[in-house]
Amino acid sequence: MSSTLFAQLRSQLTVDVDSMDPAVAARHTTQDARFCDMTSNQAIVYNEASRSERAALLHAACEQAQASGVDLEQQVIDALDLLSVLLAKEVFPHLTGRVHLQTSPSTAYDTEKTIAHAKRLVTLFEAHGIPKSRVCIKIPITPESIIACQYLEKLGIRTLGTCLFSLPQALAASQAGCLYVAPYFNELRVHFEPALWKEYSDTIKEHPAIPVIRLVIAAYSQLGSKTLVMPASIVTAEEVVALASLRPHHLTLSGAVLDKLAATESSGEIPTSSEFESSACLRGTISADYLADGAEALRSSLAADEEATRKLVDALKIFDEREQMTKELIRKELTHSIN
């Protein structure tokens, strides 16, 4: 009996669903195989919020925010958080692990605001029947927000360091105690401007993200880090196979990629990449304290890495644009209700 590439992948790695559409999770769930976590971000929230099938959830979130009696702009903020939680809640029954929501990109360079938003999201989940133990808060790794991760972890709020494009970001997340890091395989913009995506004849040898993710996995192994590696921003089945050969702890995959994997026959076990990183090339990097002095070492490393900084800034810009687009949908719904 032939097996699919998706079934083969699931037998070798933990697979998460990078979608807030419960139908995606449902069609790839069996009695014996369920997803661990559901990941999301501001773009995924907008995609769901703009679907007609989600109109009832959008209305419910707005109605509850409106009933609080706060001013319109605060209603918009409250409705956005509530809508995000309600969307996640619909996928929750298909999971064995956690639901993930991402803090606002507008707070990425503000430690206190990141902490406040994360705590507010956890409180909302708890109010809707999802305990803190089943929640993970995604936080873009900037010097300010990684300090927020460290604080939240001490409160028992688990975090995932996202928008990760460099080894120092990953090491800072490990030192902060993050449950996960999500190194991006493709920069975020390729999902919105497909012409930017590049195909490689040999993904494992040529893709520029492979050395970074390989280094992260090697560094975590050498350090005995408890932080789990969950690559994200994956476009094709070929990229999945390349990443799986590195043996990360998790992979989070969109509905389109999951469908492709489920429709592709497996050619057998995905082999482990034979290349490795020597401890010598990691020694200086992994010994640094990236959280000291307000994450000054992380700040310096990002300042010296133009490409990682460009990708991080661009990801935050895209997420902010999508957040504003969702807020506009909510604002229209609230205004319509008033009129």
Backbone torsions as a table, in degrees:
resi	resn	phi	psi	omega
1	MET	NA	124.9	-176.7
2	SER	-73.8	152.0	179.8
3	SER	-116.3	151.9	177.7
4	THR	-86.5	162.0	176.7
5	LEU	-62.4	-34.5	178.3
6	PHE	-64.6	-44.7	178.9
7	ALA	-62.8	-39.8	178.3
8	GLN	-64.0	-44.1	179.1
9	LEU	-60.8	-44.4	-178.0
10	ARG	-63.5	-28.1	179.8
11	SER	-76.7	-16.6	-175.6
12	GLN	-109.9	-24.5	-176.6
13	LEU	-139.1	164.8	170.9
14	THR	-85.1	126.4	-176.4
15	VAL	-109.0	132.0	177.2
16	ASP	-114.6	157.8	-178.8
17	VAL	-102.9	123.2	-178.9
18	ASP	-97.7	63.4	-175.4
19	SER	-161.3	147.1	175.1
20	MET	-106.6	16.0	176.2
21	ASP	-93.0	111.4	-177.5
22	PRO	-61.1	-24.2	179.1
23	ALA	-66.5	-34.1	177.7
24	VAL	-63.3	-49.4	179.6
25	ALA	-63.2	-39.9	-176.5
26	ALA	-64.5	-42.0	-175.2
27	ARG	-75.2	-11.8	177.0
28	HIS	-114.5	22.2	177.8
29	THR	-114.9	133.4	174.5
30	THR	-123.5	175.4	179.6
31	GLN	-60.8	-31.7	-175.9
32	ASP	-100.8	-9.1	-175.4
33	ALA	-142.0	116.9	177.9
34	ARG	-125.8	164.1	175.2
35	PHE	-73.7	153.3	173.8
36	CYS	-81.0	-73.2	-176.0
37	ASP	-111.4	162.7	167.7
38	MET	-115.0	123.2	176.6
39	THR	-103.7	158.4	-179.8
40	SER	-157.7	175.0	175.6
41	ASN	-160.5	-177.7	-176.5
42	GLN	-63.7	-31.7	178.6
43	ALA	-69.6	-40.5	179.0
44	ILE	-66.9	-40.3	176.7
45	VAL	-60.2	-44.7	-179.9
46	TYR	-63.0	-43.9	-179.5
47	ASN	-57.1	-41.0	179.7
48	GLU	-74.3	-42.9	-177.6
49	ALA	-61.5	-29.2	-176.9
50	SER	-86.5	-4.4	179.4
51	ARG	-83.0	140.0	-179.6
52	SER	-62.3	-30.0	179.2
53	GLU	-65.6	-15.0	-177.9
54	ARG	-102.7	7.0	-175.7
55	ALA	-59.2	-37.3	-178.3
56	ALA	-66.4	-39.4	178.5
57	LEU	-68.0	-41.3	177.9
58	LEU	-60.3	-44.9	-179.9
59	HIS	-63.9	-42.7	-179.1
60	ALA	-63.4	-41.6	179.1
61	ALA	-64.7	-42.2	-179.9
62	CYS	-67.6	-40.9	-179.6
63	GLU	-61.9	-42.9	-179.7
64	GLN	-68.5	-40.7	179.0
65	ALA	-64.6	-38.6	-179.0
66	GLN	-65.9	-34.3	-176.8
67	ALA	-68.7	-16.1	-177.9
68	SER	-73.4	-20.4	177.1
69	GLY	81.8	5.5	177.9
70	VAL	-77.2	172.4	-178.5
71	ASP	-68.8	166.5	-171.3
72	LEU	-57.9	-45.8	-176.7
73	GLU	-66.5	-34.4	175.6
74	GLN	-70.1	-34.5	174.8
75	GLN	-60.3	-40.6	179.7
76	VAL	-61.8	-46.3	179.6
77	ILE	-62.6	-46.0	-178.9
78	ASP	-64.7	-41.4	-179.4
79	ALA	-65.8	-36.9	178.6
80	LEU	-62.3	-47.5	179.2
81	ASP	-62.6	-43.8	-178.6
82	LEU	-65.8	-43.1	177.9
83	LEU	-59.8	-42.5	179.7
84	SER	-60.5	-42.3	178.4
85	VAL	-66.2	-43.0	-179.8
86	LEU	-63.9	-38.2	177.2
87	LEU	-64.3	-45.0	179.3
88	ALA	-63.0	-38.2	-178.0
89	LYS	-59.9	-31.7	-178.9
90	GLU	-71.8	-23.8	178.5
91	VAL	-89.4	-24.1	-173.3
92	PHE	-49.7	-41.0	-178.6
93	PRO	-61.4	-18.5	-178.0
94	HIS	-92.2	5.6	-172.8
95	LEU	-112.8	150.9	170.0
96	THR	-100.4	-14.3	-174.8
97	GLY	-115.6	-120.8	-168.1
98	ARG	-116.6	155.9	167.4
99	VAL	-97.2	142.3	-178.4
100	HIS	-117.3	132.9	167.2
101	LEU	-126.4	149.3	-176.2
102	GLN	-102.8	135.3	176.4
103	THR	-64.8	157.6	-176.2
104	SER	-61.0	135.8	176.1
105	PRO	-60.7	-22.9	179.4
106	SER	-67.6	-17.0	-179.5
107	THR	-101.7	3.7	-170.1
108	ALA	-60.1	-26.5	-179.4
109	TYR	-110.5	25.3	-179.9
110	ASP	-136.6	107.7	-175.4
111	THR	-59.6	-50.8	-174.9
112	GLU	-65.2	-40.0	179.7
113	LYS	-69.3	-34.7	176.1
114	THR	-63.7	-45.1	178.2
115	ILE	-60.1	-46.6	-178.0
116	ALA	-61.8	-42.2	-179.2
117	HIS	-67.1	-42.7	179.3
118	ALA	-60.2	-45.1	179.8
119	LYS	-63.6	-37.9	179.7
120	ARG	-65.4	-40.7	179.5
121	LEU	-65.2	-42.4	178.6
122	VAL	-62.4	-42.1	178.6
123	THR	-61.0	-41.3	178.1
124	LEU	-64.7	-42.8	177.0
125	PHE	-59.0	-46.3	-178.9
126	GLU	-61.7	-37.7	178.8
127	ALA	-66.4	-20.4	-179.8
128	HIS	-111.0	26.4	168.4
129	GLY	85.1	9.0	178.3
130	ILE	-111.4	111.8	-174.1
131	PRO	-70.4	159.3	179.3
132	LYS	-54.3	-32.8	-178.8
133	SER	-67.6	-12.7	-180.0
134	ARG	-113.0	19.3	-177.7
135	VAL	-122.6	142.5	171.1
136	CYS	-133.0	133.3	-179.1
137	ILE	-101.2	120.7	178.0
138	LYS	-81.8	130.8	-176.9
139	ILE	-136.1	121.9	177.6
140	PRO	-59.3	137.3	-174.6
141	ILE	-85.3	96.2	167.8
142	THR	-116.5	167.3	177.8
143	PRO	-57.3	-39.8	-178.7
144	GLU	-70.8	-42.3	-174.2
145	SER	-77.6	-24.2	178.5
146	ILE	-71.1	-29.2	173.1
147	ILE	-66.9	-36.1	174.8
148	ALA	-62.9	-42.4	178.2
149	CYS	-58.2	-45.5	-179.4
150	GLN	-58.5	-43.2	-179.6
151	TYR	-67.5	-45.6	-178.4
152	LEU	-62.7	-40.3	178.9
153	GLU	-60.6	-36.6	177.8
154	LYS	-66.7	-23.8	177.0
155	LEU	-86.0	-4.3	-177.5
156	GLY	86.7	12.0	174.5
157	ILE	-94.7	113.7	-176.3
158	ARG	-76.6	145.8	-174.0
159	THR	-130.4	157.1	172.2
160	LEU	-124.9	126.6	175.7
161	GLY	-84.2	117.0	-175.3
162	THR	-115.9	-178.6	-174.7
163	CYS	53.4	47.0	-174.7
164	LEU	-99.8	123.2	-178.1
165	PHE	-130.9	6.2	-177.0
166	SER	-148.7	155.9	177.1
167	LEU	-62.0	-43.9	178.2
168	PRO	-57.2	-36.7	175.5
169	GLN	-60.6	-42.9	-179.6
170	ALA	-66.1	-40.0	179.7
171	LEU	-67.8	-38.4	176.1
172	ALA	-61.5	-41.2	179.6
173	ALA	-64.9	-39.2	177.4
174	SER	-64.4	-43.9	179.2
175	GLN	-65.5	-29.5	177.8
176	ALA	-77.3	-13.5	179.9
177	GLY	88.0	17.5	179.6
178	CYS	-56.0	143.5	176.0
179	LEU	-68.7	-40.5	-178.9
180	TYR	-134.1	160.1	158.0
181	VAL	-125.6	148.4	179.6
182	ALA	-122.0	83.6	174.5
183	PRO	-65.3	132.5	-179.9
184	TYR	-80.0	128.9	176.9
185	PHE	-77.8	-47.0	172.8
186	ASN	-110.6	146.7	174.5
187	GLU	-65.3	152.4	-169.0
188	LEU	-59.0	-35.1	-171.7
189	ARG	-62.7	-22.2	-178.9
190	VAL	-63.8	-22.4	179.7
191	HIS	-76.6	-15.3	-178.2
192	PHE	-113.0	-20.4	174.9
193	GLU	-131.5	80.5	-173.0
194	PRO	-54.9	-25.3	-179.9
195	ALA	-64.0	-19.7	179.4
196	LEU	-77.4	-20.3	-179.3
197	TRP	-68.9	138.2	-177.4
198	LYS	-118.8	133.6	177.0
199	GLU	-94.6	140.0	-179.5
200	TYR	-116.6	145.1	179.4
201	SER	-69.9	-29.5	176.7
202	ASP	-136.7	92.7	-172.2
203	THR	-57.9	-44.7	-175.2
204	ILE	-64.6	-29.8	-177.8
205	LYS	-95.3	-22.4	-170.4
206	GLU	-113.0	-25.0	-175.0
207	HIS	-68.6	131.1	-174.9
208	PRO	-66.7	-18.7	179.8
209	ALA	-81.4	-21.0	-176.5
210	ILE	-58.5	-48.7	-179.8
211	PRO	-60.6	-36.3	179.9
212	VAL	-66.0	-49.0	-177.8
213	ILE	-67.2	-37.1	176.4
214	ARG	-61.4	-41.3	178.1
215	LEU	-63.9	-42.1	179.3
216	VAL	-60.4	-48.3	-179.7
217	ILE	-62.3	-43.4	179.8
218	ALA	-64.9	-42.7	-179.2
219	ALA	-64.9	-43.3	179.0
220	TYR	-62.7	-39.9	178.9
221	SER	-63.5	-44.9	-179.0
222	GLN	-64.8	-36.3	-178.4
223	LEU	-82.4	-16.1	-172.1
224	GLY	69.4	32.5	-177.2
225	SER	-64.5	142.9	175.9
226	LYS	-89.1	-7.7	179.0
227	THR	-72.6	133.0	-176.5
228	LEU	-93.8	142.9	-178.2
229	VAL	-96.9	122.0	-178.0
230	MET	-127.9	83.7	178.3
231	PRO	-56.8	146.5	-177.0
232	ALA	-138.4	-178.9	179.3
233	SER	60.0	57.5	-175.9
234	ILE	-109.8	136.1	-172.5
235	VAL	-105.8	-38.9	-171.7
236	THR	-127.9	164.1	175.7
237	ALA	-64.4	-34.1	178.9
238	GLU	-63.0	-38.4	177.1
239	GLU	-65.8	-37.6	178.2
240	VAL	-60.5	-46.5	-179.1
241	VAL	-62.8	-41.8	178.7
242	ALA	-61.9	-45.1	179.6
243	LEU	-66.6	-41.0	-179.4
244	ALA	-60.9	-30.4	179.8
245	SER	-67.5	-18.7	177.1
246	LEU	-82.9	-12.0	-179.6
247	ARG	58.8	56.2	169.6
248	PRO	-69.6	170.5	-179.2
249	HIS	-74.4	-40.6	-177.6
250	HIS	-135.7	160.4	163.5
251	LEU	-131.9	136.8	175.2
252	THR	-111.4	127.7	-167.5
253	LEU	-129.1	141.0	178.9
254	SER	-73.4	167.0	177.9
255	GLY	-59.3	-41.5	-178.9
256	ALA	-63.2	-42.9	179.6
257	VAL	-69.0	-41.1	177.8
258	LEU	-60.3	-43.5	179.1
259	ASP	-60.8	-41.5	179.6
260	LYS	-64.9	-44.4	179.1
261	LEU	-62.5	-39.5	-178.5
262	ALA	-70.5	-20.1	-179.2
263	ALA	-98.2	1.3	-176.7
264	THR	-109.9	129.3	179.7
265	GLU	-72.2	138.4	179.5
266	SER	-76.2	143.5	175.8
267	SER	-103.0	14.5	178.8
268	GLY	118.7	-176.3	-177.4
269	GLU	-58.6	138.3	177.7
270	ILE	-75.9	117.5	-174.7
271	PRO	-71.6	156.2	175.4
272	THR	-79.6	136.6	176.6
273	SER	-60.9	133.6	-174.5
274	SER	-80.6	-15.0	-179.4
275	GLU	-75.9	157.7	178.3
276	PHE	-149.4	164.6	177.8
277	GLU	-103.6	128.2	179.8
278	SER	-72.9	152.0	179.9
279	SER	-65.1	-25.2	-178.6
280	ALA	-63.7	-38.3	-177.1
281	CYS	-75.3	-12.2	-179.6
282	LEU	-101.1	-19.1	-165.0
283	ARG	-52.4	-53.5	-176.6
284	GLY	-66.3	-38.0	-175.9
285	THR	-69.7	-44.2	-173.0
286	ILE	-78.5	-11.3	-179.7
287	SER	-86.1	-11.2	-177.4
288	ALA	-73.5	150.0	173.6
289	ASP	-97.0	103.4	-173.7
290	TYR	-82.3	-7.6	-178.3
291	LEU	-103.8	-13.6	-177.4
292	ALA	-64.1	148.8	176.7
293	ASP	53.7	46.9	178.7
294	GLY	67.1	35.8	179.4
295	ALA	63.9	39.9	-178.1
296	GLU	-63.0	-38.4	180.0
297	ALA	-65.2	-37.7	175.9
298	LEU	-66.6	-42.5	178.4
299	ARG	-58.6	-43.3	-179.3
300	SER	-67.9	-39.7	-179.2
301	SER	-66.6	-39.1	177.9
302	LEU	-68.5	-37.9	178.5
303	ALA	-62.6	-30.9	-179.0
304	ALA	-87.8	-8.9	-177.0
305	ASP	-114.3	87.7	-174.7
306	GLU	-61.6	-38.3	-175.9
307	GLU	-70.3	-44.6	177.9
308	ALA	-62.9	-40.6	179.7
309	THR	-66.2	-41.2	178.9
310	ARG	-59.8	-46.2	-178.5
311	LYS	-66.3	-39.3	178.3
312	LEU	-63.8	-48.9	-179.3
313	VAL	-62.6	-41.1	-179.4
314	ASP	-66.9	-39.8	177.8
315	ALA	-61.7	-44.0	179.1
316	LEU	-63.7	-37.2	178.4
317	LYS	-63.1	-45.3	-179.8
318	ILE	-65.2	-44.4	179.3
319	PHE	-62.9	-38.3	178.5
320	ASP	-66.0	-40.2	177.9
321	GLU	-59.9	-43.8	-179.5
322	ARG	-68.9	-36.0	177.2
323	GLU	-63.4	-41.8	178.6
324	GLN	-64.7	-35.9	178.4
325	MET	-66.1	-39.1	176.5
326	THR	-67.3	-40.6	178.0
327	LYS	-61.2	-34.6	179.0
328	GLU	-68.2	-39.5	174.6
329	LEU	-59.5	-43.6	-179.4
330	ILE	-66.9	-42.5	-179.3
331	ARG	-60.0	-41.8	178.8
332	LYS	-64.9	-40.8	178.8
333	GLU	-65.1	-42.8	179.4
334	LEU	-65.8	-43.8	179.8
335	THR	-64.4	-39.7	177.8
336	HIS	-62.0	-40.1	-179.6
337	SER	-64.9	-37.6	179.9
338	ILE	-66.3	-42.8	-177.7
339	ASN	-77.4	NA	NA
